[in-house]
């Protein structure tokens, strides 16, 4: 897709956005403080990598209970980072998040609702803005993670491709948003992400998982042994800064908790489908 003009890359809603956008009434520039769990994880810093399972264990997310670390981060021996965040969401259903991931990627104004202090732009690589699904599509985003503005690609994949039992997800009333992340303008994909949203009394909770760098790096379209060799070489040439893991933890915690406060109203206003 063509590059986005620089004048279209700005944080927040402009005066024109506030006047014309149908979502303007949901834009809330102020964000709540970080939760106690997130502040504690940042104070502790990186923990033993064995406590945060690798992406090969993603299917275990559907087991009952929690993992040893639900909110925290680590840097593994191969230089990869693992970042986990658990976000409680009173009044939210998993189906609302499934709707959100298809709906928000069509317009920057929608994307900015999610994180008003970090999200800049979004567009689907297929150029379509009238579809109601996201799996099999790639979202191109511009956002700040920490102080750095980044152009990223998010290629959504079926949960089964990461070992998650889709029949069990449906039985549990849960949703797993799964994707391959990459750096825009490069031939490299650098990580995996899962947002597992499961129902709990009074709402839902999201268990976000990011596996970045190291063994997770591959050239696009090269998942086999040759891709693994090239990925390891690329990860050594451009290692992931450890501070970026902490920045991502903060970013995820902020955006998920912020959107959860407005998602039920957004869904009611713009969705034509069921909420559960």
Number of C-alpha atoms within 10 A of each C-alpha: 9 5 6 12 7 7 6 10 15 16 18 22 20 10 8 8 13 15 11 9 13 13 16 15 10 14 20 18 13 10 14 8 12 13 12 9 16 21 15 13 21 17 10 11 14 20 15 10 16 11 15 25 17 18 21 9 12 16 15 15 18 18 8 7 7 12 15 11 17 19 23 27 30 23 23 19 9 14 19 25 29 27 26 27 24 24 23 17 23 16 15 25 25 24 19 22 24 19 20 21 18 18 21 19 23 20 14 22 26 23 24 27 25 22 27 22 19 22 26 24 23 25 22 20 16 10 10 11 14 9 9 12 14 22 16 10 17 20 23 21 22 22 24 19 19 17 10 11 13 16 17 20 26 23 22 22 18 16 21 13 12 18 15 19 16 17 10 12 17 11 8 12 15 23 24 27 19 24 27 21 25 24 17 16 10 11 12 21 25 26 24 23 25 25 21 22 28 20 20 16 8 12 14 20 23 24 21 24 28 24 28 26 27 26 21 22 27 28 19 15 10 14 12 9 10 11 16 18 14 15 25 19 15 18 22 13 9 10 15 18 13 15 12 16 27 22 17 19 25 19 18 21 21 23 20 21 22 22 23 24 14 17 22 17 13 19 20 13 11 12 14 9 11 10 16 11
